[in-house]
């Protein structure tokens, strides 16, 4: 069994997540993994669980937040929700 690094639960179905930097983390649930690893939106400060957007090396949960903070570069960000290919 392995112990979750967030909640301390010793669980037989715990899993490891390896990051691109080589760090290895052990969690007992996706909830704990998200709590520890998900980036935080630099505008509204929620955990970014979906794709989010990146502008100038800063992470945002959506185009609206990117536009609110990043000025000209943020103004170019568009969310794909509701967009349909031609």
N, CA and C atoms as a LAMMPS dump frame, in Angstrom:
ITEM: TIMESTEP
0
ITEM: NUMBER OF ATOMS
258
ITEM: BOX BOUNDS ff ff ff
-5.0000000000000000e+02 5.0000000000000000e+02
-5.0000000000000000e+02 5.0000000000000000e+02
-5.0000000000000000e+02 5.0000000000000000e+02
ITEM: ATOMS id mol type element x y z
1 1 1 N 0.846 -1.187 0
2 1 2 C 0 0 0
3 1 3 C 0.887 1.244 0
4 2 1 N 0.293 2.342 -0.427
5 2 2 C 1.031 3.6 -0.492
6 2 3 C 0.205 4.697 0.176
7 3 1 N 0.878 5.694 0.688
8 3 2 C 0.229 6.776 1.421
9 3 3 C 0.105 8.011 0.539
10 4 1 N -1.105 8.571 0.489
11 4 2 C -1.363 9.798 -0.28
12 4 3 C -0.621 10.96 0.37
13 5 1 N 0.099 11.723 -0.44
14 5 2 C 0.873 12.837 0.107
15 5 3 C 0.019 14.037 0.483
16 6 1 N -1.256 14.054 0.087
17 6 2 C -2.133 15.171 0.434
18 6 3 C -2.931 14.872 1.697
19 7 1 N -3.646 13.745 1.708
20 7 2 C -4.543 13.463 2.83
21 7 3 C -3.993 12.441 3.824
22 8 1 N -2.918 11.746 3.453
23 8 2 C -2.321 10.776 4.358
24 8 3 C -2.989 9.42 4.383
25 9 1 N -3.994 9.213 3.537
26 9 2 C -4.69 7.936 3.487
27 9 3 C -3.753 6.85 2.952
28 10 1 N -3.692 5.729 3.639
29 10 2 C -2.908 4.579 3.207
30 10 3 C -3.857 3.667 2.435
31 11 1 N -3.706 3.608 1.115
32 11 2 C -4.729 3.018 0.258
33 11 3 C -4.096 2.051 -0.722
34 12 1 N -4.696 0.888 -0.876
35 12 2 C -4.131 -0.128 -1.759
36 12 3 C -4.235 0.236 -3.235
37 13 1 N -5.097 1.189 -3.589
38 13 2 C -5.226 1.601 -4.993
39 13 3 C -4.594 2.969 -5.25
40 14 1 N -3.695 3.398 -4.379
41 14 2 C -2.995 4.666 -4.598
42 14 3 C -2.213 4.578 -5.907
43 15 1 N -1.942 5.727 -6.505
44 15 2 C -1.233 5.76 -7.781
45 15 3 C -0.171 6.85 -7.755
46 16 1 N 0.781 6.724 -8.67
47 16 2 C 1.851 7.712 -8.792
48 16 3 C 1.627 8.583 -10.014
49 17 1 N 2.002 9.839 -9.897
50 17 2 C 2.011 10.774 -11.015
51 17 3 C 3.443 11.268 -11.146
52 18 1 N 3.988 11.135 -12.342
53 18 2 C 5.346 11.613 -12.623
54 18 3 C 5.239 12.862 -13.49
55 19 1 N 5.868 13.943 -13.051
56 19 2 C 5.797 15.203 -13.784
57 19 3 C 6.94 15.295 -14.788
58 20 1 N 6.853 16.242 -15.698
59 20 2 C 7.903 16.415 -16.706
60 20 3 C 9.232 16.804 -16.072
61 21 1 N 9.202 17.371 -14.882
62 21 2 C 10.455 17.737 -14.206
63 21 3 C 11.082 16.55 -13.475
64 22 1 N 10.388 15.399 -13.488
65 22 2 C 10.924 14.203 -12.857
66 22 3 C 10.42 13.958 -11.446
67 23 1 N 9.608 14.858 -10.92
68 23 2 C 9.045 14.645 -9.58
69 23 3 C 8.047 13.491 -9.618
70 24 1 N 7.975 12.734 -8.533
71 24 2 C 7.017 11.641 -8.41
72 24 3 C 6.128 11.925 -7.207
73 25 1 N 4.811 11.881 -7.427
74 25 2 C 3.835 12.144 -6.37
75 25 3 C 2.936 10.925 -6.214
76 26 1 N 2.48 10.668 -5.004
77 26 2 C 1.583 9.554 -4.725
78 26 3 C 0.265 10.096 -4.193
79 27 1 N -0.838 9.637 -4.79
80 27 2 C -2.177 10.103 -4.409
81 27 3 C -3.119 8.915 -4.29
82 28 1 N -4.179 9.101 -3.515
83 28 2 C -5.207 8.064 -3.393
84 28 3 C -6.454 8.402 -4.213
85 29 1 N -6.492 9.611 -4.8
86 29 2 C -7.655 10.02 -5.596
87 29 3 C -7.254 11.131 -6.563
88 30 1 N -8.058 11.299 -7.598
89 30 2 C -7.821 12.416 -8.516
90 30 3 C -8.035 13.743 -7.797
91 31 1 N -8.944 13.768 -6.847
92 31 2 C -9.191 14.99 -6.091
93 31 3 C -7.908 15.479 -5.404
94 32 1 N -7.184 14.566 -4.759
95 32 2 C -5.937 14.951 -4.096
96 32 3 C -4.876 15.357 -5.115
97 33 1 N -4.821 14.656 -6.257
98 33 2 C -3.855 15.007 -7.301
99 33 3 C -4.128 16.412 -7.836
100 34 1 N -5.384 16.732 -8.065
101 34 2 C -5.756 18.065 -8.541
102 34 3 C -5.389 19.116 -7.498
103 35 1 N -5.689 18.828 -6.246
104 35 2 C -5.391 19.774 -5.168
105 35 3 C -3.9 20.123 -5.147
106 36 1 N -3.044 19.143 -5.354
107 36 2 C -1.6 19.364 -5.272
108 36 3 C -1.004 19.895 -6.58
109 37 1 N -1.483 19.424 -7.739
110 37 2 C -0.767 19.683 -8.989
111 37 3 C -1.403 20.682 -9.95
112 38 1 N -2.704 20.908 -9.845
113 38 2 C -3.359 21.785 -10.823
114 38 3 C -2.886 23.226 -10.67
115 39 1 N -2.609 23.894 -11.796
116 39 2 C -2.247 25.315 -11.706
117 39 3 C -3.451 26.142 -11.252
118 40 1 N -3.177 27.346 -10.787
119 40 2 C -4.222 28.245 -10.299
120 40 3 C -4.348 29.42 -11.262
121 41 1 N -5.586 29.735 -11.625
122 41 2 C -5.846 30.874 -12.515
123 41 3 C -5.317 32.155 -11.871
124 42 1 N -4.554 32.917 -12.649
125 42 2 C -3.955 34.137 -12.115
126 42 3 C -4.936 35.299 -12.001
127 43 1 N -6.171 35.091 -12.46
128 43 2 C -7.17 36.147 -12.316
129 43 3 C -8.187 35.794 -11.221
130 44 1 N -8.874 34.669 -11.358
131 44 2 C -9.931 34.334 -10.399
132 44 3 C -9.477 33.344 -9.323
133 45 1 N -8.275 32.812 -9.465
134 45 2 C -7.627 31.959 -8.474
135 45 3 C -8.287 30.603 -8.252
136 46 1 N -9.036 30.09 -9.24
137 46 2 C -9.555 28.731 -9.103
138 46 3 C -8.533 27.748 -9.664
139 47 1 N -8.65 26.479 -9.263
140 47 2 C -7.792 25.432 -9.81
141 47 3 C -8.188 25.196 -11.272
142 48 1 N -7.209 25.108 -12.148
143 48 2 C -7.465 24.878 -13.569
144 48 3 C -7.435 23.372 -13.8
145 49 1 N -8.617 22.781 -13.955
146 49 2 C -8.735 21.348 -14.136
147 49 3 C -8.812 21.004 -15.624
148 50 1 N -9.373 21.875 -16.415
149 50 2 C -9.48 21.655 -17.858
150 50 3 C -8.253 22.156 -18.586
151 51 1 N -8.428 22.471 -19.854
152 51 2 C -7.295 22.881 -20.69
153 51 3 C -6.76 24.258 -20.332
154 52 1 N -7.604 25.194 -19.935
155 52 2 C -7.155 26.536 -19.613
156 52 3 C -6.456 27.208 -20.786
157 53 1 N -5.872 28.356 -20.538
158 53 2 C -5.094 29.072 -21.554
159 53 3 C -3.829 29.624 -20.907
160 54 1 N -2.799 29.786 -21.733
161 54 2 C -1.541 30.342 -21.265
162 54 3 C -1.209 31.56 -22.11
163 55 1 N -0.89 32.669 -21.453
164 55 2 C -0.482 33.893 -22.129
165 55 3 C 0.762 34.417 -21.408
166 56 1 N 1.836 34.591 -22.153
167 56 2 C 3.081 35.11 -21.583
168 56 3 C 3.55 34.311 -20.366
169 57 1 N 3.377 32.99 -20.424
170 57 2 C 3.829 32.142 -19.332
171 57 3 C 2.937 32.151 -18.102
172 58 1 N 1.783 32.792 -18.191
173 58 2 C 0.828 32.846 -17.076
174 58 3 C -0.384 32.007 -17.45
175 59 1 N -0.947 31.316 -16.458
176 59 2 C -2.057 30.4 -16.713
177 59 3 C -3.379 30.983 -16.242
178 60 1 N -4.406 30.778 -17.074
179 60 2 C -5.751 31.256 -16.784
180 60 3 C -6.747 30.14 -17.057
181 61 1 N -7.869 30.156 -16.356
182 61 2 C -8.865 29.106 -16.533
183 61 3 C -9.643 29.271 -17.836
184 62 1 N -9.703 30.488 -18.379
185 62 2 C -10.504 30.729 -19.583
186 62 3 C -10.039 32.007 -20.283
187 63 1 N -10.562 32.221 -21.475
188 63 2 C -10.238 33.411 -22.239
189 63 3 C -10.651 34.691 -21.537
190 64 1 N -11.78 34.671 -20.849
191 64 2 C -12.25 35.864 -20.138
192 64 3 C -11.219 36.336 -19.121
193 65 1 N -10.686 35.403 -18.333
194 65 2 C -9.689 35.775 -17.319
195 65 3 C -8.393 36.256 -17.972
196 66 1 N -7.993 35.607 -19.065
197 66 2 C -6.78 36.033 -19.774
198 66 3 C -6.95 37.442 -20.319
199 67 1 N -8.105 37.738 -20.888
200 67 2 C -8.356 39.076 -21.438
201 67 3 C -8.386 40.128 -20.336
202 68 1 N -8.88 39.752 -19.163
203 68 2 C -8.977 40.712 -18.051
204 68 3 C -7.611 41.12 -17.521
205 69 1 N -6.612 40.276 -17.68
206 69 2 C -5.301 40.528 -17.082
207 69 3 C -4.23 40.894 -18.103
208 70 1 N -4.248 40.282 -19.261
209 70 2 C -3.103 40.333 -20.169
210 70 3 C -3.163 41.381 -21.275
211 71 1 N -4.066 42.304 -21.238
212 71 2 C -4.067 43.387 -22.209
213 71 3 C -4.139 42.931 -23.653
214 72 1 N -3.217 43.417 -24.5
215 72 2 C -3.261 43.156 -25.945
216 72 3 C -3.161 41.672 -26.272
217 73 1 N -2.21 40.957 -25.638
218 73 2 C -2.083 39.53 -25.92
219 73 3 C -3.311 38.77 -25.433
220 74 1 N -3.837 39.152 -24.288
221 74 2 C -5.039 38.516 -23.756
222 74 3 C -6.246 38.765 -24.623
223 75 1 N -6.286 39.925 -25.262
224 75 2 C -7.417 40.26 -26.129
225 75 3 C -7.536 39.31 -27.306
226 76 1 N -6.445 38.668 -27.677
227 76 2 C -6.461 37.734 -28.801
228 76 3 C -6.973 36.347 -28.425
229 77 1 N -7.096 36.066 -27.135
230 77 2 C -7.535 34.747 -26.677
231 77 3 C -9.038 34.604 -26.857
232 78 1 N -9.445 33.5 -27.448
233 78 2 C -10.867 33.201 -27.623
234 78 3 C -11.141 31.808 -27.084
235 79 1 N -12.222 31.661 -26.328
236 79 2 C -12.642 30.342 -25.87
237 79 3 C -13.273 29.583 -27.033
238 80 1 N -13.129 28.28 -27.036
239 80 2 C -13.67 27.473 -28.116
240 80 3 C -15.084 26.973 -27.82
241 81 1 N -15.593 27.254 -26.636
242 81 2 C -16.915 26.775 -26.265
243 81 3 C -17.954 27.343 -27.214
244 82 1 N -18.742 26.481 -27.789
245 82 2 C -19.776 26.902 -28.714
246 82 3 C -19.304 27.103 -30.135
247 83 1 N -17.989 27.114 -30.366
248 83 2 C -17.465 27.268 -31.727
249 83 3 C -17.608 25.944 -32.463
250 84 1 N -17.988 26.045 -33.692
251 84 2 C -18.148 24.842 -34.522
252 84 3 C -17.327 24.997 -35.795
253 85 1 N -16.673 23.92 -36.223
254 85 2 C -15.912 24.011 -37.476
255 85 3 C -16.833 24.295 -38.658
256 86 1 N -16.324 25.022 -39.603
257 86 2 C -17.13 25.373 -40.792
258 86 3 C -17.286 24.187 -41.719
